[in-house]
Amino acid sequence: MRMISTFMLLLALFVIGGCSQKTVEMPDKIVIERINSENDTYEVIKTVTDSEEINDIIQLAESTNWEHGQMQVSMARPADF
C-alpha cells in the first residue's frame, strides 16, 4: 500500500511540474502557404519576418474564440478509410 501511495505522489508531482512551465519561444518567421490543387503541392504566399507582425498574428490566434464541437459538417459520401 505504501508503494502505491508513493507512486501516486510522484506521478502527481511530475504532472504538476510538467504543466506549470509555459515557456514558448517566439518564432523567427511565419510562412503562409496555399495548396496547389493541380499537383498537390504547397506554394508560399507570404513569409513574415517582422517581429511586430509575428506578435500580432500570435495575439490574433490566441484571442480567437475557437468553438470546439459545434460545427456541422455535411459530406457527399462517407470518408474513404
VEXFIDREN-450044 format. One record per residue: residue number from 1; x, y negated, z negated of N, C-alpha, C, O in turn; residue in one letter. Coordinates in steps of 0.1 Angstrom, whole numbers, plus 5000, padded with zeros to 4 digits. Example, Ala and Ser with C-alpha at 12.3 -4.5 7.8 and 13.67 -1.06 7.14 Angstrom:
2
+-----+------+------+------+-------+-------+-------+------+------+------+------+------+------+------+
: seq : n_c1 : n_c2 : n_c3 : ca_c1 : ca_c2 : ca_c3 : c_c1 : c_c2 : c_c3 : o_c1 : o_c2 : o_c3 : type :
+-----+------+------+------+-------+-------+-------+------+------+------+------+------+------+------+
:   1 : 5132 : 5057 : 4922 :  5123 :  5045 :  4922 : 5132 : 5033 : 4922 : 5142 : 5033 : 4915 :    A :
:   2 : 5128 : 5022 : 4929 :  5137 :  5011 :  4929 : 5129 : 5000 : 4921 : 5134 : 4989 : 4920 :    S :
+-----+------+------+------+-------+-------+-------+------+------+------+------+------+------+------+
//
This chain:
81
+-----+------+------+------+-------+-------+-------+------+------+------+------+------+------+------+
: seq : n_c1 : n_c2 : n_c3 : ca_c1 : ca_c2 : ca_c3 : c_c1 : c_c2 : c_c3 : o_c1 : o_c2 : o_c3 : type :
+-----+------+------+------+-------+-------+-------+------+------+------+------+------+------+------+
:   1 : 5008 : 5012 : 5000 :  5000 :  5000 :  5000 : 5009 : 4987 : 5000 : 5005 : 4977 : 5007 :    M :
:   2 : 5020 : 4988 : 4993 :  5029 :  4977 :  4992 : 5035 : 4974 : 5006 : 5038 : 4963 : 5009 :    R :
:   3 : 5038 : 4985 : 5013 :  5044 :  4983 :  5026 : 5034 : 4976 : 5036 : 5039 : 4968 : 5044 :    M :
:   4 : 5022 : 4980 : 5035 :  5012 :  4974 :  5044 : 5010 : 4959 : 5041 : 5010 : 4951 : 5050 :    I :
:   5 : 5010 : 4955 : 5028 :  5008 :  4941 :  5024 : 5020 : 4933 : 5028 : 5019 : 4921 : 5032 :    S :
:   6 : 5032 : 4939 : 5027 :  5044 :  4932 :  5031 : 5044 : 4930 : 5046 : 5048 : 4919 : 5051 :    T :
:   7 : 5040 : 4940 : 5054 :  5039 :  4939 :  5068 : 5029 : 4928 : 5072 : 5032 : 4920 : 5081 :    F :
:   8 : 5018 : 4927 : 5066 :  5008 :  4917 :  5069 : 5013 : 4903 : 5066 : 5010 : 4894 : 5073 :    M :
:   9 : 5020 : 4902 : 5055 :  5026 :  4889 :  5051 : 5036 : 4884 : 5061 : 5036 : 4873 : 5065 :    L :
:  10 : 5045 : 4893 : 5066 :  5055 :  4890 :  5076 : 5048 : 4886 : 5089 : 5052 : 4877 : 5096 :    L :
:  11 : 5038 : 4894 : 5093 :  5031 :  4891 :  5105 : 5024 : 4877 : 5105 : 5025 : 4870 : 5114 :    L :
:  12 : 5018 : 4874 : 5093 :  5012 :  4861 :  5092 : 5022 : 4850 : 5093 : 5020 : 4839 : 5099 :    A :
:  13 : 5034 : 4852 : 5087 :  5045 :  4842 :  5088 : 5050 : 4840 : 5102 : 5052 : 4828 : 5106 :    L :
:  14 : 5051 : 4850 : 5109 :  5055 :  4849 :  5123 : 5045 : 4842 : 5132 : 5048 : 4834 : 5140 :    F :
:  15 : 5032 : 4845 : 5130 :  5022 :  4838 :  5137 : 5021 : 4823 : 5134 : 5020 : 4815 : 5143 :    V :
:  16 : 5022 : 4820 : 5121 :  5021 :  4806 :  5117 : 5034 : 4798 : 5122 : 5033 : 4787 : 5127 :    I :
:  17 : 5045 : 4805 : 5121 :  5058 :  4798 :  5126 : 5058 : 4797 : 5141 : 5063 : 4787 : 5146 :    G :
:  18 : 5052 : 4806 : 5149 :  5052 :  4806 :  5163 : 5042 : 4795 : 5168 : 5045 : 4789 : 5179 :    G :
:  19 : 5031 : 4794 : 5162 :  5021 :  4785 :  5166 : 5023 : 4770 : 5162 : 5017 : 4761 : 5167 :    C :
:  20 : 5032 : 4768 : 5152 :  5034 :  4755 :  5147 : 5043 : 4746 : 5156 : 5043 : 4734 : 5154 :    S :
:  21 : 5051 : 4752 : 5165 :  5060 :  4745 :  5173 : 5053 : 4740 : 5186 : 5048 : 4749 : 5193 :    Q :
:  22 : 5053 : 4727 : 5189 :  5047 :  4722 :  5201 : 5057 : 4714 : 5209 : 5053 : 4703 : 5213 :    K :
:  23 : 5069 : 4719 : 5211 :  5078 :  4711 :  5219 : 5076 : 4715 : 5233 : 5078 : 4726 : 5237 :    T :
:  24 : 5073 : 4705 : 5241 :  5071 :  4707 :  5256 : 5080 : 4697 : 5263 : 5080 : 4685 : 5260 :    V :
:  25 : 5088 : 4702 : 5272 :  5098 :  4693 :  5279 : 5090 : 4687 : 5291 : 5082 : 4693 : 5297 :    E :
:  26 : 5094 : 4674 : 5293 :  5088 :  4667 :  5304 : 5095 : 4672 : 5317 : 5107 : 4673 : 5317 :    M :
:  27 : 5087 : 4675 : 5327 :  5093 :  4680 :  5340 : 5100 : 4668 : 5347 : 5097 : 4657 : 5345 :    P :
:  28 : 5111 : 4672 : 5355 :  5118 :  4662 :  5362 : 5110 : 4657 : 5375 : 5111 : 4646 : 5379 :    D :
:  29 : 5102 : 4666 : 5380 :  5094 :  4663 :  5392 : 5082 : 4672 : 5392 : 5081 : 4682 : 5387 :    K :
:  30 : 5072 : 4667 : 5399 :  5059 :  4674 :  5402 : 5058 : 4675 : 5417 : 5058 : 4665 : 5424 :    I :
:  31 : 5056 : 4687 : 5422 :  5055 :  4689 :  5436 : 5040 : 4693 : 5439 : 5035 : 4702 : 5434 :    V :
:  32 : 5034 : 4685 : 5448 :  5020 :  4687 :  5451 : 5020 : 4694 : 5465 : 5025 : 4689 : 5475 :    I :
:  33 : 5013 : 4706 : 5465 :  5013 :  4714 :  5478 : 4999 : 4717 : 5482 : 4990 : 4717 : 5474 :    E :
:  34 : 4997 : 4720 : 5495 :  4985 :  4724 :  5500 : 4987 : 4737 : 5508 : 4997 : 4738 : 5515 :    R :
:  35 : 4977 : 4746 : 5508 :  4979 :  4759 :  5515 : 4975 : 4756 : 5530 : 4965 : 4750 : 5532 :    I :
:  36 : 4983 : 4762 : 5539 :  4980 :  4761 :  5553 : 4973 : 4774 : 5556 : 4978 : 4785 : 5556 :    N :
:  37 : 4960 : 4772 : 5560 :  4951 :  4784 :  5562 : 4955 : 4792 : 5575 : 4951 : 4803 : 5576 :    S :
:  38 : 4962 : 4786 : 5584 :  4966 :  4792 :  5597 : 4976 : 4803 : 5594 : 4975 : 4814 : 5600 :    E :
:  39 : 4986 : 4801 : 5586 :  4997 :  4811 :  5584 : 4999 : 4814 : 5569 : 5009 : 4820 : 5566 :    N :
:  40 : 4990 : 4810 : 5560 :  4990 :  4813 :  5546 : 5003 : 4809 : 5540 : 5009 : 4817 : 5532 :    D :
:  41 : 5008 : 4797 : 5543 :  5020 :  4792 :  5536 : 5016 : 4779 : 5529 : 5006 : 4773 : 5533 :    T :
:  42 : 5025 : 4774 : 5521 :  5022 :  4761 :  5514 : 5030 : 4751 : 5521 : 5042 : 4753 : 5524 :    Y :
:  43 : 5024 : 4739 : 5522 :  5032 :  4727 :  5527 : 5032 : 4716 : 5517 : 5022 : 4714 : 5510 :    E :
:  44 : 5043 : 4710 : 5515 :  5045 :  4699 :  5505 : 5038 : 4687 : 5510 : 5040 : 4682 : 5520 :    V :
:  45 : 5029 : 4682 : 5501 :  5022 :  4669 :  5504 : 5029 : 4658 : 5498 : 5032 : 4648 : 5505 :    I :
:  46 : 5033 : 4659 : 5485 :  5040 :  4648 :  5479 : 5049 : 4653 : 5467 : 5045 : 4663 : 5461 :    K :
:  47 : 5060 : 4647 : 5465 :  5068 :  4650 :  5454 : 5069 : 4638 : 5445 : 5074 : 4627 : 5449 :    T :
:  48 : 5065 : 4639 : 5432 :  5065 :  4628 :  5423 : 5077 : 4630 : 5414 : 5079 : 4640 : 5407 :    V :
:  49 : 5086 : 4619 : 5414 :  5098 :  4620 :  5406 : 5098 : 4608 : 5396 : 5107 : 4608 : 5387 :    T :
:  50 : 5089 : 4598 : 5397 :  5089 :  4587 :  5388 : 5083 : 4592 : 5374 : 5073 : 4598 : 5374 :    D :
:  51 : 5091 : 4589 : 5363 :  5087 :  4594 :  5350 : 5073 : 4588 : 5345 : 5066 : 4595 : 5338 :    S :
:  52 : 5070 : 4576 : 5349 :  5057 :  4570 :  5345 : 5046 : 4577 : 5352 : 5035 : 4579 : 5346 :    E :
:  53 : 5048 : 4580 : 5365 :  5037 :  4587 :  5373 : 5035 : 4601 : 5367 : 5024 : 4606 : 5366 :    E :
:  54 : 5046 : 4608 : 5364 :  5045 :  4621 :  5358 : 5038 : 4621 : 5345 : 5029 : 4629 : 5342 :    I :
:  55 : 5041 : 4611 : 5336 :  5034 :  4609 :  5324 : 5019 : 4606 : 5326 : 5011 : 4612 : 5318 :    N :
:  56 : 5016 : 4598 : 5336 :  5001 :  4595 :  5339 : 4994 : 4608 : 5343 : 4983 : 4610 : 5339 :    D :
:  57 : 5001 : 4617 : 5351 :  4995 :  4629 :  5356 : 4992 : 4638 : 5344 : 4982 : 4645 : 5343 :    I :
:  58 : 5002 : 4639 : 5335 :  5001 :  4648 :  5324 : 4989 : 4643 : 5315 : 4981 : 4651 : 5310 :    I :
:  59 : 4989 : 4630 : 5312 :  4978 :  4624 :  5304 : 4964 : 4627 : 5310 : 4955 : 4629 : 5303 :    Q :
:  60 : 4963 : 4626 : 5323 :  4951 :  4628 :  5330 : 4946 : 4643 : 5329 : 4935 : 4645 : 5326 :    L :
:  61 : 4956 : 4652 : 5330 :  4952 :  4666 :  5329 : 4948 : 4669 : 5314 : 4939 : 4677 : 5312 :    A :
:  62 : 4955 : 4663 : 5304 :  4951 :  4665 :  5290 : 4938 : 4659 : 5287 : 4931 : 4665 : 5278 :    E :
:  63 : 4934 : 4648 : 5293 :  4922 :  4642 :  5289 : 4910 : 4647 : 5297 : 4898 : 4643 : 5294 :    S :
:  64 : 4912 : 4656 : 5307 :  4901 :  4661 :  5314 : 4893 : 4671 : 5306 : 4898 : 4679 : 5298 :    T :
:  65 : 4880 : 4670 : 5307 :  4871 :  4679 :  5300 : 4869 : 4692 : 5308 : 4861 : 4693 : 5317 :    N :
:  66 : 4876 : 4702 : 5304 :  4876 :  4715 :  5311 : 4864 : 4723 : 5305 : 4864 : 4727 : 5294 :    W :
:  67 : 4854 : 4726 : 5314 :  4843 :  4733 :  5309 : 4844 : 4748 : 5313 : 4842 : 4752 : 5324 :    E :
:  68 : 4848 : 4755 : 5302 :  4850 :  4770 :  5305 : 4837 : 4777 : 5304 : 4829 : 4775 : 5295 :    H :
:  69 : 4835 : 4786 : 5314 :  4824 :  4795 :  5314 : 4810 : 4789 : 5318 : 4800 : 4795 : 5316 :    G :
:  70 : 4810 : 4776 : 5323 :  4798 :  4770 :  5326 : 4797 : 4768 : 5341 : 4788 : 4760 : 5346 :    Q :
:  71 : 4805 : 4775 : 5349 :  4804 :  4773 :  5364 : 4796 : 4785 : 5370 : 4798 : 4796 : 5366 :    M :
:  72 : 4788 : 4782 : 5379 :  4781 :  4792 :  5387 : 4788 : 4794 : 5400 : 4790 : 4785 : 5408 :    Q :
:  73 : 4792 : 4806 : 5403 :  4799 :  4810 :  5415 : 4789 : 4818 : 5423 : 4783 : 4828 : 5419 :    V :
:  74 : 4788 : 4815 : 5436 :  4779 :  4822 :  5445 : 4788 : 4827 : 5457 : 4793 : 4819 : 5464 :    S :
:  75 : 4789 : 4840 : 5458 :  4797 :  4846 :  5468 : 4789 : 4853 : 5478 : 4778 : 4858 : 5475 :    M :
:  76 : 4793 : 4854 : 5491 :  4786 :  4861 :  5501 : 4785 : 4876 : 5499 : 4775 : 4882 : 5502 :    A :
:  77 : 4796 : 4881 : 5493 :  4797 :  4895 :  5490 : 4806 : 4898 : 5479 : 4813 : 4889 : 5475 :    R :
:  78 : 4805 : 4910 : 5473 :  4814 :  4912 :  5461 : 4829 : 4912 : 5465 : 4832 : 4913 : 5477 :    P :
:  79 : 4838 : 4910 : 5456 :  4852 :  4909 :  5458 : 4857 : 4923 : 5463 : 4852 : 4933 : 5460 :    A :
:  80 : 4868 : 4922 : 5471 :  4874 :  4934 :  5477 : 4885 : 4939 : 5467 : 4897 : 4934 : 5468 :    D :
:  81 : 4882 : 4948 : 5458 :  4892 :  4953 :  5449 : 4898 : 4965 : 5454 : 4907 : 4971 : 5447 :    F :
+-----+------+------+------+-------+-------+-------+------+------+------+------+------+------+------+
//
